[in-house]
């Protein structure tokens, strides 16, 4: 299990490195090597660690452990074919982690990163509608049941296409350098993670790697079905490259516009959910 | 949908009241417990404010009396959140949700900042109004099905829950701090005291996540 966890973390970091590389090439820059995020994680692991004098020390450290803990739990829920609702819950609770990272240091940059994370809470509701739409078709929240449903009826990507689009946008909103990455935009230095250095930053990198793997693999399992490991890897790579194109070709929105776009997506998804619900009742 | 979010590992009965733990509710409960422990053992940060137009900056220090009051309210908020995560009774869920709203106001009410107090006042009005559909929803559940037990609703043997009851319940929870009513709440996060302020956003998210499970029943 530890080996799977390490492999998932490294895979996620490698995918994030590829994400940066693709964005750079689209923008005609050489970009960093694809293993840059892995090097970051290793580098921060051995750098000196300090905590700002103004920080709430327990929260400053504790929130890193919570971040790794929740995504480790999400990874094992995904591996064991557990409830999609738990992964959805963990995804939403990642907001609290970002908020905690930002507020705990006392830094104004971190604080604004954290507050922006909270105000973009509307981005999570499409995920809920997406999960509910899947459950309307499959009559279950368990990933194992959703996979079994697709073996009989074909990929949910075609059956519930708007739900797949909504979840894709949700994943896009969590990718770095994307149009919705307002929590870590450059006017806030590094946003909510500005003050976390050394081993605590390495912990955050581990969390990011795990999160990327879990979100991409869950998307493929839920909307395409159970894939052999090589096909799963290829699918994740394809997803990342498509996300990189979206990130490279779209400017980062202002916080107000970001929330507005996410709210519009939410409204559309709620309409889709209502149509599905009425259809089931009828 | 008639299933609880997973098979309950453990059901604790208090007469007709009950508490149950599924993989989903345990996850949410543990998160609430973890952050409540953070509130218990951590000291607040000293928030840094930059004075624009110069190089000066100031740090805000929370007085001991203010810290004690806010810590008490944050712990109460954590306990209410934990209760809402594991209760198997819809009326108790609404009670815990209303308590979360009250404690959220309490967490920031002691902060001596007009921005924060104004936001807390506005949020308090929204949360107060939201209790009407919240308790109304629970009342319709009881009137329509004759039961408030989530376990009984999950069995699917009771009459169907009217859509309006579920809508009221969700509306009530949304009013306690989810989109689009979180706007006032976001202003509350200007307040210093990260371990306490974070309980405001955590409790709202947890309650929202739990109501999703609740409305799937019956």
Interface residues (C-beta under 8 A of the other chain):
Chain A: X53 X54 X55 X56 X57 X58 X59 X60 X62 X66 X70 X73 X77 X82 X83 X85 X86 X88 X89 X90 X92 X93 X95 X96 X99 X100 X103 X104 X105 X106 X107 X108 X111 X114 X115 X118 X119 X121 X122 X125 X128 X132 X135 X139 X140 X141 X263 X266
Chain B: X1 X3 X5 X6 X23 X24 X27 X28 X31 X34 X35 X38 X41 X42 X43 X44 X45 X46 X47 X48 X49 X50 X59 X178 X179 X180 X182 X183 X185 X186 X189 X190 X192 X194 X195 X197 X198 X201 X202 X205 X206 X208 X209 X212 X213 X216
